[in-house]
Amino acid sequence: MADSVNIGRFDERITLLSCETTIGTRGEKVETYRPVRETVAHVEPATSESDASNNIFSGRSINITLYRVKEMDTRWRIRWRGKAYNIKTIDAVDRISPFVRVYAEEAMR
């Protein structure tokens, strides 16, 4: 049986940002993120992560459950509580569910 989703836990407001890639004046790639949609979601910090020396630290990544957005892909970002996160994976909750689970890491720039 598929994982169940409790929409009553969708208690955080997030903004989905699409990526537009253009060429700058010097021929460099320029990525611009534009807000596409505000929505509600369930957000929780991802489990602790470890570095190359196996030292455990609190990660800067989150797991998000939200309604599926057809156009969303891993080039998009999510803004939550003033911070931007790069989308790393998008997984369907199940084949016919209107929900997806997203894993995202804090953007460094």
N, C-alpha and C positions, 0 to 999 in steps of 0.2 A: 504494500500500500504506500502511496506517495506521502511525503511529508505534508502535514497540514499547515496552513497559514492562518494566523489569527489577525484579521485586519484591525481589530481593536488595539493591537500593539503598534499600529502605524501612528506613532506619536511625535515624529520628528519631521520638520519641514526641510526639504533639500531642493537644490536647484541643479538641473541638468544643463551642462554646457557643451555645445557642439564645437568641433574643431574645424577651422577653415585654414587651409594651407595656401600661402601665396609666396611669391618670389620678391624679396626685398630689392632695394636700389643697387646693392652690390652683388646680387645674384644669390643671396643666402635664402634659405628656407625660413619663412616666418609663419608661426602658428598663432592664430588668434582664436580665443575661446569666447563664444557668445551664448548668453542664456537662451535656452530653448523653452524650458518649462519648469515651473515650480510644482512640486508634488509632495505628498506625505509618504513616509516610509518608516520601516523599523530599522534602526541603526544600532549596531553594537560593535565595540572594539573587537578586533580579531585577537585570537589567543596570543600569548607572549611569543616572542621570536628569539632566536639565538644568533649570535654573530659567528665569525669563523672560528673563534676560540671556544665555542659552545657556552658563552656567557649569556644568560637569559636576561632580556630587557623588555620593557614595555614597548610594543611596536607602535608604529604610526600607520596602522592599516585598520580598515573597518570592513565589516560585513553588512550589507544592506539588502533588505527585502522590500520590493516595491512592485507596483503594477508595471507590466511589460510596456515598453515604448519601442515600437517597431523599428524606428530609425537608429536607436542607440547602438553604438559599437564601442570597441575598446580604444578608440581615439578620443572619445568624449571624456569629460571630467564631471565630477560631482562636487558641488559646494555645500558644505555642512558646517554650521557653527562658525562661519567666517573663514574656513580653510578649504583649499582645493585638493581634491583627491583624483589621481589617475585611475581609471577603470582598468583592471587587469584581467578579470574574467566575468562573464555573464552566463549564468546557468539557469535553465528553465527549472522551475520547481517540479513540474512534470509535463508530460506531452500536451495536455489540454488546459493547463492552468493559465490564468491571466497574470501570474506573478513570476518574477525572476529573482534570483539571488546574485548579488554583485559583490565581488571582492575588489577593494580599491586601496591604493597606497597614497600617502600624503605626497603631493607634488612638491618638488624641491625649488621650483621657481614660480 
